[in-house]
């Protein structure tokens, strides 16, 4: 079974530029999560989708971050414009359903904002 | 507020020694509890989880965890550590009616040969 795929693996941009990350979840998984993991911290949930609907985006900085999951499969997360404090690893995870199902994580995208 | 605390930022053990990583939670009721491992260059992987029932939970890679309600703890243990266990370990909790996982800051484990 293929795991969660993410691209790119690494990205370096300058502040005020825009960037996009892509995630393809495990086939059949209805729920998709985007996390931000700053060095030395645990993951912080940015947004959670159930199929193509948003379940939780309470911690998404909506003035600069956006995410979509068209057709309820793969997803993109965008930052525009980026700030220095956005430097982090962006993790995508998927699960079969909601709540207590195991989340399967992708390898992450390491973003460096200069 | 709901929170998960991992008191140890970094732990070093010798290969073959036993290991215990601490996790404490602060919730109104007993949450659902998880331990994840993040190895260098790899994604987070679920080691084990506790929902209810037997308070000693067995996981993958020889890990186990014990839920202690009186201490609000869910400590991870392994009787004999292998060099490949060097990684970052995260404890997480979910209140059930809130589908968002709350994560600890993680404990970095180093293993000496």
Interface residues (C-beta under 8 A of the other chain):
Chain A: X3 X4 X40 X41 X42 X43 X44 X45 X48 X55 X56 X91 X93 X98 X99 X100 X102 X103 X104 X105 X106 X107 X108
Chain B: X4 X32 X41 X42 X43 X44 X45 X46 X49 X51 X90 X92 X94 X96 X99 X100 X101 X103 X104 X105 X106
